[in-house]
Amino acid sequence: MVVSHPVLQEDAMDVEVIEEAITRSLKEASEKGIDGKAVTPFLLERISQLTDGESLKTNIALVCNNALVGAKIASAYGNEP
């Protein structure tokens, strides 16, 4: 089973701000020759810097809400006869 759940609207960032930060970070990673498993930590850190920490707050909110949704699903399955 695959479950998809977007970030809640109240925790979401402005689309233009996050897209610009992602685009810029990807370009910087490419220019610096960062690849493989080093890309994700670089992107997360750089995007957080470019958004003054807002992307980190959004990611934390997403993780917390995903845990809540997962717990609700698990609870529903636990109550199955």
C-alpha positions in Angstrom: 0.0 0.0 0.0 1.3 3.5 -0.9 -0.3 6.4 0.9 0.3 10.0 -0.2 -0.5 12.9 2.0 0.5 16.5 1.1 1.8 19.0 3.6 -1.1 20.8 5.3 -2.0 24.2 3.8 -1.2 26.1 6.9 2.3 24.6 6.9 2.9 25.0 3.2 5.4 27.4 1.7 4.8 29.9 -1.1 5.3 27.8 -4.3 7.4 30.4 -6.0 9.8 30.7 -3.0 10.4 27.0 -2.6 10.7 26.4 -6.4 13.3 29.1 -6.7 15.2 27.7 -3.8 15.1 24.2 -5.2 16.2 25.3 -8.7 19.1 27.4 -7.3 20.2 24.6 -5.0 20.1 22.0 -7.8 22.2 24.3 -10.0 24.7 24.9 -7.2 25.0 21.1 -6.5 25.7 20.5 -10.2 28.3 23.3 -10.3 30.0 21.9 -7.3 30.0 18.4 -8.6 27.9 17.1 -5.8 26.3 13.8 -6.7 25.0 10.5 -5.4 24.1 10.2 -1.8 25.6 13.6 -1.0 22.9 15.4 -3.0 20.0 15.1 -0.6 21.8 16.5 2.5 23.3 19.3 0.4 19.9 20.2 -1.0 18.1 20.1 2.4 20.7 22.3 4.0 21.0 24.8 1.1 17.2 25.1 0.6 16.9 25.7 4.3 19.5 28.5 4.1 17.8 30.1 1.1 14.4 30.1 2.8 15.6 31.3 6.1 14.6 28.0 7.7 11.1 28.0 6.5 11.6 24.8 4.4 12.9 23.0 7.5 9.7 24.0 9.4 7.6 22.8 6.6 9.5 19.5 6.4 9.1 18.9 10.1 5.4 19.7 9.9 5.1 17.2 7.1 6.9 14.4 9.0 4.7 15.0 12.1 1.5 14.9 10.1 2.7 11.8 8.2 3.2 10.1 11.6 -0.3 11.1 12.6 -1.8 9.8 9.4 0.2 6.6 9.7 -1.0 6.1 13.3 -4.6 6.6 12.2 -4.2 4.0 9.4 -2.5 1.5 11.8 -5.2 2.0 14.4 -7.9 1.4 11.7 -6.2 -1.8 10.7 -5.9 -2.8 14.3 -9.6 -2.5 14.8 -10.4 -4.8 11.8 -12.2 -8.1 12.8 
